[in-house]
Amino acid sequence: MSARILGIYREPEFSPGKVEADAAILDAALDGLRERGDETAALRTSDLLERDLGSCDLMLAMCQSERALEALTALENRGAMVVNSPRSIRACYRDRLGEALLRARLPTPAGKLVSTSQSFDPNSLGFDCAAGIFIKRGDLHALSADDVLKVDRVERISSELARFAARGIASAYVQQAVEGTTIKFYGVSGGEYFAPVSDDVPLGDAMKTALCDAANRAALALGLEIWGGDAIVNGSGFAIIDFNDWPSFSRVRDRAAHAIANRCAELLSLRRLEKQESKGVSS
């Protein structure tokens, strides 16, 4: 049974330097679904906000703005399946992400969300800052190099918070720095796909398995189907330092797009089965 599937590109302002790469993974996933016989179309966020899109079975959403997320929520309420869901996209905003990962007891550095306009007490952090501190804008992911700063002394936090406040950023996430090598990872939920990518440090099978398990648990806690992130690897351990919805998958695009299409087809099949079972119960 064919489905009507719409994809929404990420807004350029939320895709600094990656507009083409972000569009490419969405296009590739839609191509995979179209090859299965589904009807697909890719739209801009303005289409989502200004047009009546009619009914659809599945929406592949890369958009990030609050207006777009509200529109996606309305589509969900009308019965559409949205991947990733508006709730899970919001869960990746920094004012929610750190706490969610800590609450799920995942290996992630300690951190605290603070106001940029109020006086800051360094003693309120409650964690070791010997390796330094990262200060990250508290609403979205990094949109520029100035959105994530590392400071080597606690005394500098207040002045850096003031810089964020001067830019109109109301909150910041102050996070414990971890020593080690940064690697990227990409995944699709449901056991469909996981790929750690590192040029600097070899990852053994045990490390890959542990990282895969932790990343999938993080995706589950955040409600994501399509995701990626960053981890710091140090010796035999690791710490997840960032997690996001719909990365560009640039280095693993072909395999990732195939996995995304497979997962979407699986989710649609599960939705149809649920509807059939619901009809059977009601009759």
C-alpha positions in Angstrom: 0.0 0.0 0.0 1.5 3.3 -1.1 1.7 6.3 1.2 1.8 10.1 0.7 5.0 11.4 2.3 6.2 15.0 2.6 9.6 16.2 3.5 10.3 19.6 5.0 13.8 21.1 4.5 15.6 22.7 7.4 15.5 26.5 7.4 18.7 28.0 6.2 19.2 30.0 9.4 19.3 26.7 11.3 21.7 25.1 8.9 24.8 27.3 8.8 27.2 26.0 6.2 25.2 22.9 5.7 22.2 23.9 3.6 23.0 21.6 0.7 24.2 18.7 2.9 21.0 18.8 5.0 18.8 19.0 1.9 20.8 16.1 0.3 20.0 13.6 3.1 16.3 14.4 3.0 16.2 14.1 -0.7 18.0 10.8 -0.6 15.6 9.4 2.0 12.6 10.5 -0.1 14.1 8.9 -3.1 14.3 5.6 -1.3 10.7 5.8 -0.3 9.6 6.8 -3.8 11.4 3.7 -5.1 9.2 1.7 -2.8 6.1 3.1 -4.6 5.3 5.9 -2.2 4.2 9.4 -3.3 6.8 11.9 -2.1 7.4 15.7 -2.2 10.0 18.0 -0.6 8.9 21.4 0.6 10.3 24.4 2.3 9.2 25.5 5.8 7.3 28.4 4.1 5.1 25.8 2.3 4.3 24.2 5.7 3.4 27.6 7.2 1.5 29.2 4.3 -0.1 26.3 2.3 -2.8 23.8 3.0 -0.8 20.6 2.5 -3.8 18.3 2.7 -3.5 15.0 4.3 -0.4 12.9 4.4 0.7 9.6 6.0 4.2 10.6 7.0 6.1 13.9 7.4 9.9 13.9 7.4 10.7 17.0 9.3 14.1 18.7 9.4 12.7 22.1 10.4 13.6 23.8 13.7 11.7 27.0 14.2 8.9 27.3 16.8 6.3 28.2 14.2 7.2 25.2 12.1 7.0 22.9 15.2 3.6 24.3 16.0 2.5 23.5 12.4 3.9 20.0 12.7 2.0 19.5 16.0 -1.2 20.4 14.2 -0.5 17.8 11.5 0.2 15.2 14.2 -3.2 16.0 15.8 -4.8 15.4 12.4 -3.3 12.0 12.3 -0.1 12.4 10.4 3.1 10.7 11.6 6.0 13.1 11.9 9.6 12.0 12.0 11.2 13.3 14.0 8.2 14.5 16.1 8.0 18.1 17.2 8.4 17.0 20.8 11.6 15.2 20.1 13.0 18.1 18.1 12.3 20.4 21.0 14.0 17.8 23.3 17.3 18.5 21.5 17.2 22.2 22.3 20.0 22.7 24.9 17.6 24.0 27.6 16.2 20.4 27.7 18.9 18.1 26.2 21.4 18.0 29.0 18.9 17.4 31.8 17.2 14.7 29.6 20.5 12.8 29.1 21.4 13.0 32.8 17.9 11.9 33.8 18.3 8.9 31.6 21.5 8.0 33.4 23.6 8.2 30.2 27.3 8.8 30.2 27.3 12.5 29.7 29.3 15.3 31.5 27.6 17.2 34.3 26.0 20.5 33.4 23.7 23.2 34.5 21.3 25.6 32.7 21.8 29.1 33.8 20.5 32.6 33.1 22.8 34.9 31.1 21.4 38.0 32.7 21.5 37.1 36.4 24.5 37.0 38.7 26.3 33.7 38.5 27.7 31.9 41.5 30.5 29.5 40.5 29.9 27.4 43.6 26.5 26.5 42.3 27.9 24.2 39.6 28.6 21.4 42.0 31.0 19.6 39.6 34.8 19.4 39.0 36.0 22.0 36.5 39.7 21.0 36.5 39.5 20.1 32.8 37.7 23.3 31.9 34.1 24.3 31.2 32.1 24.6 28.0 29.5 27.4 27.8 26.8 26.7 25.1 23.9 28.8 24.0 20.9 27.5 25.9 18.2 27.5 23.3 19.3 25.9 20.1 22.3 24.0 18.7 25.4 26.0 17.7 24.6 28.3 14.8 28.0 30.0 14.9 31.4 29.5 16.4 30.5 31.9 19.2 27.7 29.7 20.4 30.0 27.2 22.1 32.9 28.5 24.1 35.5 26.7 26.3 36.9 28.5 29.3 39.7 27.3 31.5 38.8 29.2 34.7 35.5 29.3 36.5 36.1 33.0 37.1 35.6 33.7 33.4 32.1 32.2 33.3 30.3 35.4 34.3 31.9 37.6 31.7 31.2 35.0 28.9 27.6 34.7 30.1 27.3 38.5 29.7 28.5 38.2 26.1 25.7 35.7 25.4 23.2 38.1 27.1 24.4 41.0 24.9 23.6 38.8 21.9 20.0 38.3 23.1 20.6 34.7 24.3 18.7 34.3 27.6 20.2 31.1 28.9 23.3 29.1 28.6 24.3 25.5 29.4 27.4 25.3 31.5 29.0 21.9 31.0 32.0 20.1 32.5 34.7 19.6 29.9 36.0 16.1 29.4 39.5 15.2 28.1 39.8 12.9 25.2 39.1 12.7 21.4 35.8 13.8 19.8 34.1 11.4 17.5 30.8 11.7 15.6 28.1 9.1 15.4 24.9 8.7 13.4 21.9 6.5 13.9 18.4 5.4 13.0 16.2 3.9 15.7 14.7 0.4 15.7 18.1 -1.2 15.3 18.2 -0.1 11.7 21.5 1.7 11.6 24.4 3.0 13.7 27.7 4.4 12.5 30.5 5.9 14.6 32.9 8.0 12.5 36.5 8.8 13.7 39.7 9.6 11.9 41.7 10.1 15.0 41.1 7.2 17.3 40.5 3.5 16.5 37.3 2.1 18.0 37.3 -1.5 19.1 34.2 -3.7 18.9 33.4 -3.4 22.6 33.6 0.4 22.4 31.3 0.5 19.3 28.8 -1.8 21.0 28.7 0.3 24.2 28.4 3.6 22.3 25.7 2.1 20.1 23.7 1.0 23.1 24.1 4.4 24.9 23.2 6.3 21.7 20.1 4.3 21.2 19.0 4.7 24.8 19.6 8.5 24.4 17.4 8.5 21.2 14.7 6.6 23.1 14.8 9.1 26.0 14.5 12.0 23.5 11.9 10.3 21.3 14.1 10.5 18.2 14.0 8.2 15.1 16.7 9.8 13.1 19.7 11.3 15.0 23.4 11.9 15.5 25.7 13.3 18.1 29.2 13.7 19.4 31.1 11.7 22.0 34.4 12.1 23.8 36.4 8.9 23.8 39.1 8.5 26.5 40.7 5.2 27.1 38.1 2.5 27.4 35.3 5.0 28.2 33.3 7.7 26.5 30.9 10.6 27.3 28.1 11.8 25.0 28.5 15.6 24.8 25.9 16.4 22.1 22.8 14.9 20.5 20.7 16.2 17.7 17.8 15.4 15.4 18.4 14.9 11.6 22.1 15.5 11.1 23.3 15.9 7.6 24.9 12.4 7.6 27.4 13.8 5.0 30.0 11.1 5.3 27.6 8.2 5.5 24.7 9.6 3.4 23.9 6.6 1.1 23.7 4.0 3.8 21.9 6.3 6.2 19.3 7.3 3.6 18.6 3.6 2.9 18.2 3.0 6.6 15.9 6.0 7.1 13.7 4.9 4.2 13.5 1.4 5.7 12.6 2.7 9.2 9.9 5.0 7.8 8.4 2.1 5.9 8.5 0.0 9.1 6.8 2.8 11.1 4.1 3.1 8.4 3.4 -0.6 8.5 3.2 -0.5 12.3 0.7 2.4 12.1 -1.5 0.5 9.6 -1.4 -2.6 11.8 -2.4 -0.5 14.9 -5.3 0.9 12.9 -6.5 -2.5 11.8 -6.3 -3.9 15.3 -8.2 -0.9 16.6 -11.0 -1.4 14.1 -11.1 -5.1 15.1 -11.5 -4.2 18.7 -14.2 -1.6 18.1 -16.2 -3.9 15.9 
